[in-house]
Amino acid sequence: MATSSRQKRPFLYVIDEDFVLPDRGDEQDGPESAVPAGDPDEAVRLFHHYRRLMAQILGYEEELPEPVSEEDLAAVEERLGVVLPPDLRALYGIADGDGDLVNALFDRKGWLPLSELGGQDDEWLDIAQEWQYEPWRQTVFDAQPPNTVRRSPLRPGWIRFAFDTGGNWLAVDLDPGPNGRPGQVIKVGVDYTNGPTYVTDSVTTFLRRLVEALERGDYRRRDKSLWIDADLPGRPGKHSRYSDDRPSLARAMQAGPRVQEVRVVDVEDCAFLAAVPDVCSLALSSRGSPDLAPLGDRSVEYLALDVESPDLTAPARNRELRSLSVTCARPVELAPLRMLPNLWALDIATASVADIATVTELKGLRYLEVTQDQWRELSELDDLPSLAIVGIHPHRPERDWPHSTGWVTIYDNPPSPAA
């Protein structure tokens, strides 16, 4: 490959523009109970009681828009292709959203008018999933309680009904996970690209929590504004992550059993993984070659290894592994990866590889990141996988954390070695 200043930068070749990130939520089962948890009559009663309490506290009552008709509801449901949960439906029979109220009714999120349901601009997600931002390194985590919400950043069955003006929404989930209920309330948006947050089992329960908070006196007044502390789940926090410079079983146990993202350096052994059974995104760094056997018993979906000499035999026993990044000084054998049915992304640009021809046998591979020399070797082989994206570095890159590569994106096939 000819040398030029242009080729001194890493290039990301998008071969298949139609390829989209695999959605983990598509693989999950639907709910065991298809009956919504909400109660329309109770929701209406709670809504009116909630409004009366707010008026007593504020000293005035804000006026709501007129209700919508049954015909309008039916038309919107036909457009959306879903039937709204009965409790939310009943609320639109009281008012068409909350208009321009100073105090947005749903935990400081404005209730959208019926006509705006399903009409949101999702540029935030399109940007987050652009290949130059390396979304293949990101994992969509499970909500709490587990398996209530599908592990997707966004789904058509998530009907957003309240907005915070900052790129986040409340949605009624009409396509829940196996332990969820149709009509449950979740949080989605720009702060939830790594997974939605489960809020309550219904709009009815959401209103009940707000009413109970007001009755307890858990609120603050700021001029004309009322801030209600209903103790509802917020954006994902540190409780889902564990990072340490010298991992130990004791410290991992303190992080909590629902930790799903782990990054540790100076790894001596992987015993600490016993304390984080739900980890699905794992980055391990070591100056030596720790025993990776415990990885075979973990359903890790994204794995980044930075070790002296990795043995991929144990990680390859994990059939859930989908994305793998390997950094190593001594040659690594890729052959065990042939056992992985779901592996679609592989980064070996910072690895010395003993059997690079194994890449031709990884037929499910869609993303590949390599150096220019590695690509030259692969290009001379026959029957490469049907790659959708190929990242080529001019030489072995230096890795920082978090990973951030100054990609130049090209929508075309990579050049041939002789180009």
C-alpha positions as a Markdown table, in Angstrom:
| # | Residue | x | y | z |
|---|---|---|---|---|
| 1 | Met | 0.0 | 0.0 | 0.0 |
| 2 | Ala | 1.5 | 3.3 | -1.0 |
| 3 | Thr | 2.6 | 5.6 | 1.7 |
| 4 | Ser | 1.1 | 9.1 | 1.9 |
| 5 | Ser | 0.3 | 11.7 | 4.6 |
| 6 | Arg | -3.4 | 10.7 | 4.1 |
| 7 | Gln | -2.6 | 7.1 | 5.2 |
| 8 | Lys | -1.0 | 8.2 | 8.4 |
| 9 | Arg | -4.5 | 8.6 | 9.9 |
| 10 | Pro | -6.8 | 5.8 | 11.0 |
| 11 | Phe | -9.5 | 5.2 | 8.4 |
| 12 | Leu | -12.9 | 3.6 | 9.1 |
| 13 | Tyr | -14.4 | 2.1 | 6.0 |
| 14 | Val | -18.1 | 1.7 | 6.1 |
| 15 | Ile | -18.7 | -1.0 | 3.4 |
| 16 | Asp | -22.4 | -1.7 | 4.2 |
| 17 | Glu | -24.2 | 1.5 | 5.0 |
| 18 | Asp | -27.4 | -0.4 | 5.8 |
| 19 | Phe | -25.8 | -2.4 | 8.6 |
| 20 | Val | -27.1 | -1.4 | 12.0 |
| 21 | Leu | -25.9 | -2.3 | 15.5 |
| 22 | Pro | -27.3 | -5.6 | 16.7 |
| 23 | Asp | -30.1 | -5.0 | 19.2 |
| 24 | Arg | -29.8 | -7.2 | 22.2 |
| 25 | Gly | -33.5 | -6.4 | 23.1 |
| 26 | Asp | -34.6 | -8.2 | 19.9 |
| 27 | Glu | -33.3 | -11.5 | 21.4 |
| 28 | Gln | -35.3 | -11.3 | 24.6 |
| 29 | Asp | -38.6 | -12.9 | 25.3 |
| 30 | Gly | -41.8 | -10.9 | 25.8 |
| 31 | Pro | -43.6 | -10.5 | 29.2 |
| 32 | Glu | -45.0 | -13.4 | 31.1 |
| 33 | Ser | -48.1 | -11.2 | 31.9 |
| 34 | Ala | -49.6 | -9.3 | 29.0 |
| 35 | Val | -52.1 | -7.5 | 31.4 |
| 36 | Pro | -51.2 | -3.9 | 32.2 |
| 37 | Ala | -50.7 | -3.2 | 35.9 |
| 38 | Gly | -52.4 | 0.2 | 35.7 |
| 39 | Asp | -56.0 | 1.0 | 36.6 |
| 40 | Pro | -57.7 | 3.8 | 34.6 |
| 41 | Asp | -60.2 | 4.6 | 37.3 |
| 42 | Glu | -57.6 | 4.9 | 40.0 |
| 43 | Ala | -55.3 | 6.9 | 37.7 |
| 44 | Val | -58.1 | 9.5 | 37.2 |
| 45 | Arg | -58.8 | 9.6 | 40.9 |
| 46 | Leu | -55.1 | 10.0 | 41.7 |
| 47 | Phe | -54.7 | 12.7 | 39.0 |
| 48 | His | -57.4 | 14.9 | 40.4 |
| 49 | His | -56.2 | 14.4 | 44.0 |
| 50 | Tyr | -52.6 | 15.2 | 42.8 |
| 51 | Arg | -53.8 | 18.5 | 41.2 |
| 52 | Arg | -55.8 | 19.5 | 44.3 |
| 53 | Leu | -52.7 | 18.9 | 46.5 |
| 54 | Met | -50.5 | 21.0 | 44.2 |
| 55 | Ala | -53.1 | 23.8 | 44.2 |
| 56 | Gln | -53.2 | 23.8 | 48.1 |
| 57 | Ile | -49.4 | 24.0 | 48.3 |
| 58 | Leu | -49.0 | 26.6 | 45.5 |
| 59 | Gly | -52.1 | 28.7 | 46.4 |
| 60 | Tyr | -53.4 | 28.6 | 42.8 |
| 61 | Glu | -54.4 | 26.0 | 40.2 |
| 62 | Glu | -52.9 | 26.0 | 36.7 |
| 63 | Glu | -55.3 | 25.5 | 33.9 |
| 64 | Leu | -55.1 | 22.4 | 31.7 |
| 65 | Pro | -55.8 | 22.0 | 28.0 |
| 66 | Glu | -59.1 | 20.6 | 26.9 |
| 67 | Pro | -59.4 | 16.8 | 26.8 |
| 68 | Val | -59.1 | 14.8 | 23.6 |
| 69 | Ser | -61.9 | 12.8 | 22.0 |
| 70 | Glu | -62.2 | 9.1 | 21.7 |
| 71 | Glu | -61.9 | 9.5 | 17.9 |
| 72 | Asp | -58.6 | 11.4 | 18.3 |
| 73 | Leu | -57.3 | 8.7 | 20.6 |
| 74 | Ala | -58.3 | 5.9 | 18.2 |
| 75 | Ala | -56.6 | 7.8 | 15.3 |
| 76 | Val | -53.3 | 8.2 | 17.1 |
| 77 | Glu | -53.3 | 4.6 | 18.2 |
| 78 | Glu | -53.9 | 3.6 | 14.6 |
| 79 | Arg | -51.0 | 5.8 | 13.5 |
| 80 | Leu | -48.7 | 4.4 | 16.2 |
| 81 | Gly | -49.8 | 0.8 | 15.6 |
| 82 | Val | -50.3 | 0.3 | 19.4 |
| 83 | Val | -53.1 | 0.7 | 21.9 |
| 84 | Leu | -52.1 | 3.0 | 24.7 |
| 85 | Pro | -52.3 | 1.6 | 28.2 |
| 86 | Pro | -55.7 | 2.2 | 29.8 |
| 87 | Asp | -54.5 | 4.5 | 32.5 |
| 88 | Leu | -52.6 | 6.9 | 30.2 |
| 89 | Arg | -55.5 | 6.7 | 27.8 |
| 90 | Ala | -57.9 | 7.8 | 30.6 |
| 91 | Leu | -55.7 | 10.8 | 31.5 |
| 92 | Tyr | -56.0 | 12.1 | 27.9 |
| 93 | Gly | -59.7 | 12.0 | 28.6 |
| 94 | Ile | -59.0 | 14.7 | 31.2 |
| 95 | Ala | -56.6 | 16.9 | 29.3 |
| 96 | Asp | -54.5 | 16.9 | 26.2 |
| 97 | Gly | -51.2 | 17.1 | 28.0 |
| 98 | Asp | -50.3 | 19.8 | 30.5 |
| 99 | Gly | -49.8 | 22.6 | 28.0 |
| 100 | Asp | -47.4 | 25.3 | 29.2 |
| 101 | Leu | -47.7 | 24.7 | 33.0 |
| 102 | Val | -45.0 | 26.1 | 35.2 |
| 103 | Asn | -45.1 | 22.8 | 37.1 |
| 104 | Ala | -44.8 | 20.0 | 34.6 |
| 105 | Leu | -47.0 | 17.2 | 36.0 |
| 106 | Phe | -44.8 | 14.1 | 35.6 |
| 107 | Asp | -41.8 | 14.7 | 37.9 |
| 108 | Arg | -40.7 | 18.0 | 36.2 |
| 109 | Lys | -41.3 | 16.4 | 32.7 |
| 110 | Gly | -43.9 | 18.1 | 30.5 |
| 111 | Trp | -46.8 | 15.9 | 29.5 |
| 112 | Leu | -47.0 | 15.8 | 25.7 |
| 113 | Pro | -50.2 | 16.5 | 23.8 |
| 114 | Leu | -51.6 | 13.5 | 22.0 |
| 115 | Ser | -50.6 | 14.7 | 18.6 |
| 116 | Glu | -46.9 | 14.7 | 19.5 |
| 117 | Leu | -46.8 | 11.0 | 20.6 |
| 118 | Gly | -44.4 | 9.2 | 18.3 |
| 119 | Gly | -43.2 | 12.3 | 16.6 |
| 120 | Gln | -39.9 | 12.8 | 18.4 |
| 121 | Asp | -36.6 | 13.6 | 16.6 |
| 122 | Asp | -34.1 | 10.9 | 17.4 |
| 123 | Glu | -31.0 | 12.5 | 16.1 |
| 124 | Trp | -29.4 | 12.0 | 19.5 |
| 125 | Leu | -29.4 | 8.2 | 18.9 |
| 126 | Asp | -28.3 | 8.4 | 15.3 |
| 127 | Ile | -25.3 | 10.5 | 16.5 |
| 128 | Ala | -24.5 | 8.1 | 19.4 |
| 129 | Gln | -24.4 | 5.1 | 17.0 |
| 130 | Glu | -22.2 | 6.7 | 14.3 |
| 131 | Trp | -19.3 | 4.3 | 13.8 |
| 132 | Gln | -16.6 | 6.9 | 14.4 |
| 133 | Tyr | -17.8 | 7.0 | 18.1 |
| 134 | Glu | -17.1 | 3.2 | 18.3 |
| 135 | Pro | -20.6 | 2.1 | 19.5 |
| 136 | Trp | -19.5 | -1.5 | 19.2 |
| 137 | Arg | -17.6 | -1.0 | 22.5 |
| 138 | Gln | -20.8 | 0.1 | 24.3 |
| 139 | Thr | -23.1 | -2.3 | 26.0 |
| 140 | Val | -26.8 | -1.8 | 26.6 |
| 141 | Phe | -27.3 | -2.8 | 30.2 |
| 142 | Asp | -30.2 | -4.5 | 31.9 |
| 143 | Ala | -32.6 | -2.5 | 34.0 |
| 144 | Gln | -33.4 | -3.0 | 37.6 |
| 145 | Pro | -35.4 | -5.1 | 38.4 |
| 146 | Pro | -33.7 | -7.5 | 36.0 |
| 147 | Asn | -35.4 | -8.4 | 32.7 |
| 148 | Thr | -38.2 | -5.9 | 33.1 |
| 149 | Val | -37.2 | -3.8 | 30.1 |
| 150 | Arg | -35.7 | -5.0 | 26.9 |
| 151 | Arg | -32.0 | -4.2 | 26.5 |
| 152 | Ser | -32.3 | -1.6 | 23.7 |
| 153 | Pro | -31.5 | 2.1 | 23.5 |
| 154 | Leu | -34.9 | 2.7 | 21.8 |
| 155 | Arg | -37.8 | 0.6 | 20.5 |
| 156 | Pro | -41.0 | 1.4 | 18.5 |
| 157 | Gly | -43.1 | 0.1 | 21.4 |
| 158 | Trp | -41.8 | 2.7 | 23.8 |
| 159 | Ile | -44.3 | 5.5 | 23.5 |
| 160 | Arg | -42.8 | 8.7 | 24.9 |
| 161 | Phe | -45.4 | 10.8 | 26.7 |
| 162 | Ala | -43.4 | 13.3 | 28.8 |
| 163 | Phe | -40.2 | 15.3 | 28.0 |
| 164 | Asp | -37.6 | 17.1 | 30.1 |
| 165 | Thr | -36.4 | 19.4 | 27.3 |
| 166 | Gly | -32.9 | 18.0 | 27.7 |
| 167 | Gly | -33.2 | 15.0 | 25.4 |
| 168 | Asn | -34.8 | 12.6 | 27.9 |
| 169 | Trp | -38.4 | 11.2 | 28.1 |
| 170 | Leu | -40.7 | 9.2 | 30.1 |
| 171 | Ala | -42.3 | 6.4 | 28.0 |
| 172 | Val | -44.9 | 3.8 | 28.4 |
| 173 | Asp | -43.4 | 0.5 | 27.5 |
| 174 | Leu | -45.7 | -1.6 | 25.3 |
| 175 | Asp | -42.9 | -4.1 | 24.4 |
| 176 | Pro | -41.5 | -5.1 | 27.8 |
| 177 | Gly | -39.0 | -7.8 | 28.8 |
| 178 | Pro | -40.0 | -11.2 | 30.3 |
| 179 | Asn | -40.4 | -9.8 | 33.8 |
| 180 | Gly | -42.1 | -6.6 | 32.8 |
| 181 | Arg | -45.7 | -5.5 | 32.3 |
| 182 | Pro | -47.2 | -3.6 | 29.3 |
| 183 | Gly | -47.7 | 0.0 | 30.2 |
| 184 | Gln | -44.8 | 0.2 | 32.6 |
| 185 | Val | -43.0 | 3.6 | 32.8 |
| 186 | Ile | -39.4 | 3.8 | 31.7 |
| 187 | Lys | -36.9 | 6.6 | 31.1 |
| 188 | Val | -35.1 | 6.8 | 27.7 |
| 189 | Gly | -33.1 | 9.4 | 25.8 |
| 190 | Val | -29.7 | 10.9 | 25.5 |
| 191 | Asp | -28.7 | 10.0 | 29.0 |
| 192 | Tyr | -29.9 | 6.4 | 28.6 |
| 193 | Thr | -28.1 | 5.2 | 25.5 |
| 194 | Asn | -26.5 | 2.5 | 27.7 |
| 195 | Gly | -29.9 | 1.2 | 28.7 |
| 196 | Pro | -33.3 | 2.5 | 29.8 |
| 197 | Thr | -34.3 | 2.9 | 33.4 |
| 198 | Tyr | -37.3 | 1.2 | 34.9 |
| 199 | Val | -39.4 | 3.7 | 36.8 |
| 200 | Thr | -42.8 | 2.1 | 37.8 |
| 201 | Asp | -45.1 | -0.7 | 36.7 |
| 202 | Ser | -47.6 | 1.8 | 35.4 |
| 203 | Val | -48.7 | 5.5 | 35.0 |
| 204 | Thr | -51.1 | 4.8 | 37.9 |
| 205 | Thr | -48.2 | 3.9 | 40.2 |
| 206 | Phe | -46.3 | 6.9 | 39.0 |
| 207 | Leu | -49.1 | 9.2 | 40.0 |
| 208 | Arg | -49.5 | 7.4 | 43.3 |
| 209 | Arg | -45.8 | 8.0 | 44.1 |
| 210 | Leu | -46.2 | 11.7 | 43.4 |
| 211 | Val | -49.3 | 11.9 | 45.6 |
| 212 | Glu | -47.7 | 10.1 | 48.5 |
| 213 | Ala | -44.7 | 12.4 | 48.3 |
| 214 | Leu | -46.9 | 15.5 | 48.5 |
| 215 | Glu | -48.8 | 14.0 | 51.4 |
| 216 | Arg | -45.5 | 13.2 | 53.2 |
| 217 | Gly | -44.3 | 16.8 | 52.6 |
| 218 | Asp | -41.4 | 15.6 | 50.5 |
| 219 | Tyr | -41.3 | 18.7 | 48.2 |
| 220 | Arg | -39.6 | 22.1 | 47.8 |
| 221 | Arg | -41.1 | 25.3 | 46.7 |
| 222 | Arg | -39.0 | 27.7 | 44.5 |
| 223 | Asp | -41.0 | 30.8 | 43.7 |
| 224 | Lys | -43.9 | 29.4 | 41.6 |
| 225 | Ser | -42.2 | 26.0 | 41.1 |
| 226 | Leu | -42.8 | 22.9 | 43.0 |
| 227 | Trp | -40.1 | 20.2 | 43.2 |
| 228 | Ile | -41.5 | 16.9 | 44.3 |
| 229 | Asp | -39.1 | 14.2 | 45.8 |
| 230 | Ala | -41.0 | 11.1 | 44.9 |
| 231 | Asp | -37.8 | 9.0 | 45.2 |
| 232 | Leu | -38.2 | 7.8 | 41.6 |
| 233 | Pro | -35.2 | 6.3 | 39.8 |
| 234 | Gly | -32.9 | 8.7 | 38.1 |
| 235 | Arg | -30.3 | 8.3 | 35.3 |
| 236 | Pro | -27.9 | 5.3 | 35.5 |
| 237 | Gly | -25.3 | 6.0 | 38.1 |
| 238 | Lys | -22.1 | 4.6 | 39.5 |
| 239 | His | -23.9 | 1.7 | 41.1 |
| 240 | Ser | -23.8 | 0.0 | 37.7 |
| 241 | Arg | -20.0 | 0.4 | 37.3 |
| 242 | Tyr | -16.9 | -0.9 | 39.1 |
| 243 | Ser | -13.5 | 0.5 | 38.4 |
| 244 | Asp | -10.3 | -0.2 | 40.4 |
| 245 | Asp | -6.6 | 0.0 | 40.0 |
| 246 | Arg | -6.0 | -3.2 | 42.0 |
| 247 | Pro | -9.1 | -5.4 | 42.0 |
| 248 | Ser | -9.9 | -7.6 | 44.9 |
| 249 | Leu | -12.8 | -9.8 | 45.8 |
| 250 | Ala | -13.6 | -7.7 | 48.9 |
| 251 | Arg | -13.8 | -4.4 | 46.9 |
| 252 | Ala | -15.8 | -6.0 | 44.1 |
| 253 | Met | -18.3 | -7.3 | 46.7 |
| 254 | Gln | -18.7 | -3.7 | 48.0 |
| 255 | Ala | -19.5 | -2.5 | 44.5 |
| 256 | Gly | -22.7 | -4.6 | 44.5 |
| 257 | Pro | -24.0 | -7.7 | 42.7 |
| 258 | Arg | -25.8 | -5.7 | 40.0 |
| 259 | Val | -22.6 | -4.2 | 38.6 |
| 260 | Gln | -22.7 | -4.7 | 34.8 |
| 261 | Glu | -19.6 | -2.7 | 33.7 |
| 262 | Val | -16.2 | -3.4 | 35.1 |
| 263 | Arg | -12.8 | -2.0 | 34.3 |
| 264 | Val | -9.7 | -3.1 | 36.3 |
| 265 | Val | -6.0 | -2.6 | 35.9 |
| 266 | Asp | -3.0 | -4.4 | 37.4 |
| 267 | Val | -5.0 | -7.6 | 37.4 |
| 268 | Glu | -3.3 | -10.5 | 39.2 |
| 269 | Asp | -6.2 | -13.0 | 39.0 |
| 270 | Cys | -9.8 | -12.9 | 38.0 |
| 271 | Ala | -11.2 | -14.2 | 41.3 |
| 272 | Phe | -13.0 | -10.9 | 41.9 |
| 273 | Leu | -15.4 | -11.8 | 39.1 |
| 274 | Ala | -17.2 | -14.0 | 41.5 |
| 275 | Ala | -18.6 | -10.9 | 43.2 |
| 276 | Val | -19.9 | -9.3 | 40.0 |
| 277 | Pro | -21.9 | -12.1 | 38.4 |
| 278 | Asp | -23.9 | -9.7 | 36.2 |
| 279 | Val | -20.9 | -8.1 | 34.5 |
| 280 | Cys | -21.5 | -7.8 | 30.7 |
| 281 | Ser | -18.9 | -5.2 | 29.8 |
| 282 | Leu | -15.4 | -6.0 | 31.0 |
| 283 | Ala | -12.0 | -4.4 | 30.5 |
| 284 | Leu | -9.0 | -6.1 | 32.1 |
| 285 | Ser | -5.4 | -4.8 | 32.0 |
| 286 | Ser | -2.3 | -6.6 | 33.4 |
| 287 | Arg | 1.4 | -6.4 | 33.0 |
| 288 | Gly | 1.5 | -10.2 | 33.1 |
| 289 | Ser | -0.7 | -13.0 | 32.0 |
| 290 | Pro | -3.4 | -13.7 | 34.6 |
| 291 | Asp | -5.5 | -16.8 | 34.5 |
| 292 | Leu | -8.6 | -16.0 | 32.5 |
| 293 | Ala | -10.5 | -19.2 | 33.4 |
| 294 | Pro | -13.2 | -17.4 | 35.4 |
| 295 | Leu | -14.2 | -15.6 | 32.2 |
| 296 | Gly | -15.6 | -18.8 | 30.8 |
| 297 | Asp | -18.4 | -18.7 | 33.4 |
| 298 | Arg | -19.5 | -15.1 | 32.8 |
| 299 | Ser | -21.9 | -13.9 | 30.2 |
| 300 | Val | -19.6 | -11.0 | 29.2 |
| 301 | Glu | -20.7 | -9.4 | 25.9 |
| 302 | Tyr | -17.9 | -6.9 | 25.4 |
| 303 | Leu | -14.4 | -7.9 | 26.5 |
| 304 | Ala | -11.3 | -5.7 | 26.3 |
| 305 | Leu | -8.1 | -7.6 | 27.2 |
| 306 | Asp | -4.7 | -5.8 | 27.6 |
| 307 | Val | -2.4 | -8.5 | 28.9 |
| 308 | Glu | 1.1 | -9.8 | 28.1 |
| 309 | Ser | 0.0 | -13.1 | 26.6 |
| 310 | Pro | -3.8 | -13.9 | 26.5 |
| 311 | Asp | -5.2 | -17.4 | 26.2 |
| 312 | Leu | -8.6 | -17.0 | 24.6 |
| 313 | Thr | -9.7 | -20.6 | 25.3 |
| 314 | Ala | -11.6 | -19.6 | 28.5 |
| 315 | Pro | -13.3 | -16.4 | 27.1 |
| 316 | Ala | -14.3 | -18.4 | 24.0 |
| 317 | Arg | -16.4 | -20.7 | 26.2 |
| 318 | Asn | -18.7 | -17.7 | 26.8 |
| 319 | Arg | -21.3 | -18.0 | 24.0 |
| 320 | Glu | -22.6 | -14.5 | 24.8 |
| 321 | Leu | -19.3 | -12.8 | 23.8 |
| 322 | Arg | -20.1 | -10.4 | 20.9 |
| 323 | Ser | -17.4 | -7.8 | 20.9 |
| 324 | Leu | -13.7 | -8.5 | 21.6 |
| 325 | Ser | -10.7 | -6.2 | 21.8 |
| 326 | Val | -7.2 | -7.7 | 22.3 |
| 327 | Thr | -4.0 | -5.9 | 23.2 |
| 328 | Cys | -0.9 | -8.1 | 23.8 |
| 329 | Ala | 2.8 | -8.2 | 23.3 |
| 330 | Arg | 3.2 | -11.9 | 22.6 |
| 331 | Pro | 1.4 | -13.6 | 19.8 |
| 332 | Val | -2.2 | -14.6 | 20.5 |
| 333 | Glu | -4.0 | -17.6 | 19.0 |
| 334 | Leu | -7.4 | -16.6 | 17.6 |
| 335 | Ala | -8.5 | -20.2 | 16.9 |
| 336 | Pro | -10.7 | -20.5 | 20.0 |
| 337 | Leu | -12.9 | -17.7 | 18.7 |
| 338 | Arg | -14.3 | -20.1 | 16.1 |
| 339 | Met | -16.5 | -21.4 | 19.0 |
| 340 | Leu | -18.3 | -18.1 | 19.5 |
| 341 | Pro | -21.7 | -18.0 | 17.7 |
| 342 | Asn | -22.4 | -14.3 | 18.4 |
| 343 | Leu | -19.1 | -12.7 | 17.8 |
| 344 | Trp | -19.6 | -9.8 | 15.4 |
| 345 | Ala | -16.9 | -7.3 | 16.3 |
| 346 | Leu | -13.1 | -7.9 | 16.7 |
| 347 | Asp | -10.3 | -5.5 | 17.4 |
| 348 | Ile | -6.8 | -6.9 | 17.0 |
| 349 | Ala | -5.0 | -3.7 | 15.9 |
| 350 | Thr | -3.0 | -3.7 | 19.2 |
| 351 | Ala | -2.3 | -7.4 | 19.2 |
| 352 | Ser | 0.4 | -9.6 | 17.8 |
| 353 | Val | -1.5 | -12.4 | 16.1 |
| 354 | Ala | -0.1 | -15.9 | 15.5 |
| 355 | Asp | -2.9 | -17.1 | 13.2 |
| 356 | Ile | -4.5 | -14.2 | 11.5 |
| 357 | Ala | -6.0 | -16.5 | 8.8 |
| 358 | Thr | -8.5 | -17.6 | 11.5 |
| 359 | Val | -10.3 | -14.4 | 10.8 |
| 360 | Thr | -11.5 | -16.0 | 7.5 |
| 361 | Glu | -13.4 | -18.6 | 9.6 |
| 362 | Leu | -15.3 | -16.1 | 11.7 |
| 363 | Lys | -18.2 | -15.9 | 9.4 |
| 364 | Gly | -20.4 | -13.8 | 11.7 |
| 365 | Leu | -17.8 | -11.1 | 11.9 |
| 366 | Arg | -19.1 | -7.7 | 10.7 |
| 367 | Tyr | -16.7 | -5.3 | 12.3 |
| 368 | Leu | -12.9 | -5.7 | 12.1 |
| 369 | Glu | -10.2 | -3.3 | 13.4 |
| 370 | Val | -6.6 | -4.0 | 12.3 |
| 371 | Thr | -3.4 | -2.3 | 11.3 |
| 372 | Gln | -2.4 | -1.7 | 7.8 |
| 373 | Asp | 0.1 | -4.6 | 7.8 |
| 374 | Gln | -2.6 | -6.9 | 9.2 |
| 375 | Trp | -5.0 | -5.8 | 6.5 |
| 376 | Arg | -2.4 | -6.5 | 3.9 |
| 377 | Glu | -2.1 | -10.1 | 5.2 |
| 378 | Leu | -5.8 | -10.6 | 5.3 |
| 379 | Ser | -6.4 | -9.1 | 1.8 |
| 380 | Glu | -4.2 | -11.8 | 0.4 |
| 381 | Leu | -6.5 | -14.5 | 1.8 |
| 382 | Asp | -9.6 | -15.9 | 0.2 |
| 383 | Asp | -13.1 | -16.0 | 1.7 |
| 384 | Leu | -13.1 | -13.2 | 4.2 |
| 385 | Pro | -16.2 | -12.7 | 6.3 |
| 386 | Ser | -19.0 | -10.4 | 5.0 |
| 387 | Leu | -17.5 | -7.3 | 6.8 |
| 388 | Ala | -19.7 | -4.2 | 7.1 |
| 389 | Ile | -17.1 | -2.0 | 8.8 |
| 390 | Val | -13.3 | -2.2 | 8.7 |
| 391 | Gly | -11.0 | 0.1 | 10.7 |
| 392 | Ile | -7.4 | 0.3 | 9.5 |
| 393 | His | -4.6 | 2.0 | 11.5 |
| 394 | Pro | -1.4 | 3.0 | 9.7 |
| 395 | His | 0.5 | 1.4 | 12.5 |
| 396 | Arg | -0.2 | -0.2 | 15.9 |
| 397 | Pro | -2.2 | 2.4 | 17.9 |
| 398 | Glu | -1.5 | 3.6 | 21.4 |
| 399 | Arg | -4.6 | 2.9 | 23.5 |
| 400 | Asp | -6.0 | 5.3 | 26.1 |
| 401 | Trp | -9.1 | 4.8 | 28.3 |
| 402 | Pro | -11.8 | 5.4 | 27.4 |
| 403 | His | -11.0 | 4.4 | 23.8 |
| 404 | Ser | -11.2 | 7.4 | 21.5 |
| 405 | Thr | -9.8 | 7.1 | 17.9 |
| 406 | Gly | -9.6 | 10.0 | 15.5 |
| 407 | Trp | -11.3 | 8.1 | 12.7 |
| 408 | Val | -11.7 | 9.4 | 9.2 |
| 409 | Thr | -14.9 | 7.8 | 8.0 |
| 410 | Ile | -15.1 | 6.7 | 4.3 |
| 411 | Tyr | -18.2 | 5.1 | 2.9 |
| 412 | Asp | -16.5 | 2.6 | 0.6 |
| 413 | Asn | -14.4 | -0.6 | 0.5 |
| 414 | Pro | -10.9 | -0.5 | 1.9 |
| 415 | Pro | -8.2 | 0.0 | -0.7 |
| 416 | Ser | -6.4 | -3.1 | -2.0 |
| 417 | Pro | -2.8 | -3.6 | -0.7 |
| 418 | Ala | -1.3 | -2.3 | -3.9 |
| 419 | Ala | -3.3 | 0.9 | -3.9 |
